[in-house]
Amino acid sequence: MTQIALFASGSGTNAENIANYFANSPEIKVSLIISNNPQAFVHQRAKALNIPSYTLPKEAFKDGRDIVKLLSEYNIDFIVLAGFLLKIPESLLEEFPKRIINIHPALLPKYGGKGMFGDNVHKKVIEMGDSQSGITIHYVNDKYDDGEIIFQASCIISPNDSFEDVAKKVHTLEYTHLPRVIEEVILEKTN
């Protein structure tokens, strides 16, 4: 069985959606949730889902040794960033080559990079007058939002949409596609 760790910095709606999707899977299990934020609501979701969750300080994400150690204790095979805001350290990239994926709330390469997350992205989409937005699921490398793209899905933005409207449309795409794409990537790598 492939063991997944989810990294999340906030509410954890994507983490919960992923955990529920794999709850009865004979092949894939969400075994661990890691956050950099002790106040993140993802910890409450993890508790309700009976999944161990840990908060690691920002310093732990600089060299990654403590993270690698924790992941090995849980026999983690694959990492999914589900609303995680810190850069992944080189040691983790080396330990999990092409086994760390991220979801970004825009159609990369547009609106990627440091500081481009959540509502910041949706506000930029509105500010630029874009007619579409969407999600990008990609492998993680040593730069923000720069790894090889695995999957994209788009949604139409109408001229009257607020950034909140864009966020709702993008969240719908995330909930619909992310668990399925994770499953496809893992099954392709393990079969």
C-alpha positions in Angstrom: 0.0 0.0 0.0 1.2 3.5 -0.9 1.4 5.8 2.2 0.7 9.5 1.6 1.6 12.5 3.7 -0.4 15.7 3.2 1.2 19.0 3.9 -1.2 21.9 4.7 -0.9 25.3 6.2 -4.5 26.3 6.7 -8.1 25.1 6.8 -7.4 21.7 5.2 -10.4 21.4 3.0 -8.3 19.8 0.3 -6.6 17.5 2.8 -10.0 16.3 4.1 -11.3 15.8 0.6 -8.2 13.7 -0.3 -8.4 11.7 2.9 -12.1 10.9 2.3 -11.4 9.9 -1.3 -8.9 7.3 -0.2 -10.6 6.2 3.0 -11.6 2.8 1.6 -8.8 2.4 -1.0 -7.0 -0.9 -0.8 -4.0 0.7 -2.6 -3.5 4.2 -1.2 -3.7 5.5 2.4 -3.4 9.0 3.8 -1.2 8.2 6.8 0.0 11.6 8.1 -0.7 15.3 7.9 2.1 17.8 8.5 1.6 21.6 9.0 3.8 24.5 9.7 1.0 26.2 11.6 -0.1 25.0 15.0 -3.4 26.9 14.7 -4.3 25.5 11.3 -7.7 24.0 11.2 -6.3 21.1 9.3 -5.3 19.6 12.7 -9.0 19.5 13.7 -9.9 17.8 10.4 -7.1 15.3 10.9 -8.3 14.5 14.4 -11.9 13.9 13.1 -10.5 11.7 10.4 -8.3 9.8 12.9 -5.1 10.7 11.0 -2.0 11.7 12.9 -1.0 15.3 12.4 2.1 17.2 13.4 3.2 20.9 13.4 6.8 21.4 12.5 8.4 24.8 12.9 9.4 26.9 9.9 13.1 26.1 10.7 12.4 22.4 10.1 11.6 23.2 6.5 15.0 24.8 6.0 17.1 21.6 6.0 14.4 19.0 6.2 16.2 16.4 8.3 13.4 16.2 11.0 10.8 16.0 8.3 12.5 13.2 6.5 12.9 11.3 9.8 9.2 11.8 10.6 8.1 10.7 7.1 10.3 7.5 7.4 8.7 6.7 10.8 5.3 6.5 8.9 6.8 4.8 5.9 5.6 7.6 3.6 6.0 7.0 -0.1 4.4 10.1 -1.5 3.8 13.7 -0.5 0.9 16.0 -1.5 1.0 19.7 -0.8 -2.6 20.7 -0.3 -2.5 24.4 0.5 1.0 24.4 1.9 2.8 27.7 1.8 6.5 27.0 2.6 9.2 26.0 0.1 10.2 22.3 0.2 13.8 21.8 1.2 16.3 20.2 -1.1 16.7 17.2 1.2 13.0 16.3 0.8 13.2 16.7 -3.0 16.2 14.3 -3.1 14.4 11.8 -0.8 11.2 11.9 -2.8 12.1 12.5 -6.4 9.0 13.0 -8.6 7.0 11.9 -5.6 5.9 15.4 -4.3 3.0 17.1 -6.0 1.4 20.4 -5.4 -1.9 22.0 -6.4 -1.8 25.6 -7.5 -5.0 27.7 -7.8 -4.2 29.2 -11.3 -3.2 28.1 -14.7 0.5 28.1 -14.4 2.8 29.6 -15.5 0.4 32.5 -14.8 0.3 33.8 -11.3 2.8 31.5 -9.8 5.7 32.1 -7.5 6.4 33.3 -3.9 3.4 35.0 -2.4 1.0 33.8 -5.1 -1.5 31.6 -3.2 -5.2 31.6 -2.3 -7.0 34.9 -2.6 -3.8 36.6 -3.8 -4.1 34.6 -7.0 -7.8 35.1 -7.4 -7.5 38.9 -6.9 -4.8 39.0 -9.5 -7.0 37.1 -12.0 -9.8 39.7 -11.5 -7.3 42.6 -11.6 -5.9 41.4 -14.9 -9.4 40.9 -16.4 -8.8 37.2 -17.3 -11.6 35.3 -18.9 -10.5 32.0 -17.3 -8.7 30.6 -14.4 -8.3 27.1 -13.0 -5.9 24.7 -11.3 -2.5 23.3 -12.0 -1.3 20.0 -10.4 2.5 19.7 -10.8 5.5 18.0 -9.5 7.5 20.1 -6.9 11.0 21.2 -7.7 13.4 23.7 -6.1 11.4 26.8 -7.3 7.9 27.9 -6.3 5.2 26.6 -8.8 7.8 25.7 -11.4 7.8 21.9 -11.6 6.6 19.8 -14.5 2.8 20.1 -15.0 0.8 16.9 -14.5 -2.7 18.3 -15.1 -4.7 21.5 -15.6 -8.4 22.3 -15.6 -10.0 25.6 -16.3 -13.1 27.5 -15.5 -14.8 30.5 -17.1 -14.6 33.9 -15.3 -17.4 36.3 -16.1 -16.9 40.1 -16.1 -19.1 40.4 -13.0 -17.2 37.8 -10.9 -15.6 38.8 -7.7 -12.4 37.2 -6.4 -14.7 35.2 -4.1 -16.6 33.9 -7.1 -13.3 32.9 -8.7 -12.2 31.1 -5.5 -15.5 29.1 -5.4 -15.0 28.0 -9.0 -11.4 27.0 -8.5 -12.2 25.1 -5.2 -14.8 23.1 -7.1 -12.1 22.1 -9.7 -9.7 21.3 -6.8 -12.2 19.0 -5.1 -13.2 17.3 -8.3 -9.8 16.7 -9.8 -7.0 16.5 -7.2 -7.8 13.2 -5.5 -8.3 11.5 -8.9 -5.0 12.9 -10.3 -3.1 11.8 -7.2 -4.5 8.3 -7.6 -3.5 8.2 -11.3 0.0 9.4 -10.6 0.6 6.9 -7.8 -0.9 4.0 -9.6 1.2 4.8 -12.7 4.4 4.9 -10.5 3.6 1.7 -8.6 2.2 -0.5 -11.4 
